[in-house]
Amino acid sequence: MTPSKITNLCRYGSAPLEWSRALAALSPGSSPTQTHFLGTCRPDGTPHAAGIGALWRDGFYYFTSNPATRKARDLAVNPRCTISAALPGLDVVLEGTAARVTDPAVLAEVAAGYRAGGWPAEVAGDALTAPFSAPSAGPPPWEVYRFTFHTVVGVATAEPHGATKWTFDR
């Protein structure tokens, strides 16, 4: 995955940040213990943000939601969304779309990733289940979503400093 466009957003003379740095910061985020925030848009146009346990796999983020939650209802109407996180040395905001995943092989891989991070998720039909989840997640089953980003903005919080926007043709 290589950016098709790199825009230096730093106004203090720092060079553009390398995408490899952002990718390295994202990749350790494969553990759902790192808090990420999903931004969606309600049908009336007002914003909504929710903490999620995002799982990084092969250049995509995966996350879960009970179908009755605000975020799932928002995504059913408008799949455009953001995921943001304060990662080690780099704050990021990813812009893209989320789509529900029902492929049994992908669900099994996502469940295994969550189990590796300490959440005992199992595939149940076309969703996941577990003995517990975040209090705001609602009861099981939890549908799985794949987030495909097209733009990433990174602001370095450690040397070398800078701010960069990476655009992808996906």
N, C-alpha and C positions, 0 to 999 in steps of 0.2 A: 504494500500500500504506500504509494508515493503521492504527495500533494501535487495537484496540477497548477496551483498558484500559491505563492508565499508573499504575504504582505507584512512588512515591518510596521508595527503600531507604536513602537517606542519613540517618544519625543525627546529623549535625553541622550541620543547618540549611540545607544547600544545596537549591536548587530542583531539581525533576526535570529530568533531561537531556532535551533535545529529540530526538525520533526523527530529525529531519533531520540532526543531528550524527552519529548512529550510521550512518545510511544513507550519508552522505558518507564515513565511515571504511570502511564495507564496500565501497562501489563501487570505490575505487582498488584494492581487493583482487582486482580482476578479473585481475590478473597472478598466475600460479601461483608466482611467486618468493616471495611472502609465505607463511610457514609457518603452517599451520592444523593443529589436532589433532582427529581424529575419535575420539569416545568411543563404544564399543559395549559390549554385555553378552554375555559368553560364555554358552553354554547352561546352565552350572552356576551362573550368577548373578554370577560375578566380573567385574569391569570390565576393559576392554581399551582402551588408547589408542594411536593411531598417527598419526604426522605424514603429512599429505596435501598435495598441490598442489591446493588448492581454487580453483575458477574461478567468479566471481560473474557471473551473467547474468540480467537481468530479474527480480530479486527471489528468485532461487534460487542455491544453491551447487551446483556440479557437481564430482565427483571421480571418480577411476578406481581400479580394483583388479583384480588377477588373481583369478580365481574361487577359487583354492586358498588365498588369504591368510586369516589369522584374521579380519580385519574383514569380508571378503566372506562367510565362513561364518557369522559372527555375524549379519550383516544378513539372510541367508537365513532364519534362525530368528526373528529379532526386528528389525524395521526401525527401531525407536525408537533414537535416537542423539543425540549432541551434536557440534557443531563449535565450537571455541574458538580465539581468536587474540588476540595483543597487537598491536593496530592503532595507527596514529599517534594518540596522545592518548586512546585508549579501548581498554580490554580488554573483550572480549565473549565470551559463551557463548550459543550458539543451541541451542535444544532443538527436536527435530522428528523427522521420519522420512526415510529414504532409500529410493528405489526405483530399480531398474535401468531404464535408458533404452535402447531399441533403435530408436527412430524415426530413419530415415536423415537427415532434415533436421536434427534436433537433434544427432545425432552429428557431422554436418559442421560445424555451428556451434561445438560444443564443441572439436572438433579445431582449427578455425581460431583459436579463442581461445587454446588452448595454444600453437599456432605463434606467435601474436603475442607470447606471453610467453617464447619461446625454446626450447620443447620441440617438436621436429618431428613431432608426432602426425598420423597419417592414419587414416581410417576403413578398417577391414578387416572386412567382414561386418557383424556387429552389435556390434562393439567397436572399440577403437583399437589401433594398433601404432606403434612408433617404433624407431629404431636403439638407443635406450637409455632407461632410466628410473631411478628411485631404486633402490638395491641391495635395499631391503626390498620392492619392488613385485612381485618375481617376474618371470618371463618373460612376453612378450606371448602372447595378446591381453589387453588391459586393458578390463574392462567399465566402462561409464559409469553413474554414479548421480546422480540429482537429489535434493538435500536440500531438503525443504520444512519451514521452521521455523514454529512457532506461538508460541514465547516467546523473547525475547532479554533478557539481563541485560547491562547495560553499566556499567562502573566507569571514570570519567574519570581519566586519568593526567596531565592538563594542565588548566589553568583554562578555563572554570569547572569546578570539581570537583563530584562528586556520584556517585550510583549510582541506577540506574533499571531497572525491569522493564517491558518492553513486551509485551503479549499481543495476538495477532492471531487473527481468525476466518478460518481458511483451510481 
